[in-house]
Amino acid sequence: MKTTTSIPVSERALIKSINRSLRRNFEQLKKCQEKSRCFNDLGSFYVVDQRNNLFVERHVDIEAFGREIGVLKTNEMLTH
């Protein structure tokens, strides 16, 4: 019987993987500092379309988003 072990992935590594994937569509995941004025509107993470300089997605949960776009596998988990 196989035991599944979860592989830890750092936040920094996950952000880099997400950005490599988003680069095809000229998009980028960005992090907003909690002390910033834009934190309430954008959340901790948000996605920007670099061609048009528009917000694509706000209040992004990077773990769920990474799974959605396929850069975070089922046996991997985000470490804080």
C-alpha positions in Angstrom: 0.0 0.0 0.0 1.4 3.4 -1.0 1.5 6.2 1.5 1.1 9.7 0.1 3.4 12.3 1.5 2.8 15.9 1.0 5.6 17.9 -0.5 6.1 21.4 1.0 6.3 24.3 -1.4 7.3 27.7 -0.2 5.3 30.8 -1.0 8.1 32.3 -3.0 8.5 29.1 -5.2 4.7 29.0 -5.8 4.6 32.7 -6.8 7.5 32.1 -9.3 5.7 29.0 -10.8 2.4 30.9 -11.1 4.2 33.8 -12.8 5.9 31.5 -15.3 2.5 30.1 -16.2 0.8 33.5 -16.4 3.6 35.0 -18.5 2.1 33.4 -21.7 -1.0 35.6 -21.3 1.1 38.7 -20.4 -0.2 38.5 -16.9 1.6 38.7 -13.5 0.7 37.8 -9.9 1.7 40.6 -7.5 1.8 40.9 -3.8 0.3 43.9 -1.9 1.8 44.8 1.5 -0.7 44.9 4.4 0.3 48.5 5.2 -0.4 49.6 1.6 -3.5 51.7 0.8 -4.5 49.3 -1.9 -4.6 46.2 0.5 -8.3 46.5 1.2 -9.2 46.7 -2.5 -6.8 44.1 -3.9 -6.0 41.7 -1.0 -2.7 40.1 -0.4 -2.3 38.9 -4.0 -3.7 40.1 -7.3 -3.2 39.4 -11.0 -2.5 42.2 -13.5 -2.7 42.2 -17.3 0.6 43.8 -18.3 -0.5 44.7 -21.8 -3.5 46.8 -20.7 -2.4 47.5 -17.1 -5.7 46.2 -15.8 -6.5 44.1 -12.7 -7.5 40.6 -13.9 -8.2 39.1 -10.4 -8.2 40.5 -6.9 -8.0 38.8 -3.5 -6.3 35.7 -5.0 -5.8 32.7 -2.8 -2.4 31.6 -4.2 -2.8 27.9 -3.1 -6.2 27.5 -4.8 -5.1 29.5 -7.8 -1.9 27.4 -8.2 -4.0 24.3 -8.2 -6.5 25.8 -10.6 -3.9 26.6 -13.2 -2.0 23.4 -12.7 1.3 24.5 -11.2 0.6 23.1 -7.7 0.0 19.3 -7.7 -2.4 17.4 -5.4 0.5 16.0 -3.3 2.1 19.5 -2.8 1.1 22.0 -0.1 1.9 25.6 0.6 4.1 26.2 3.6 4.0 29.6 5.4 
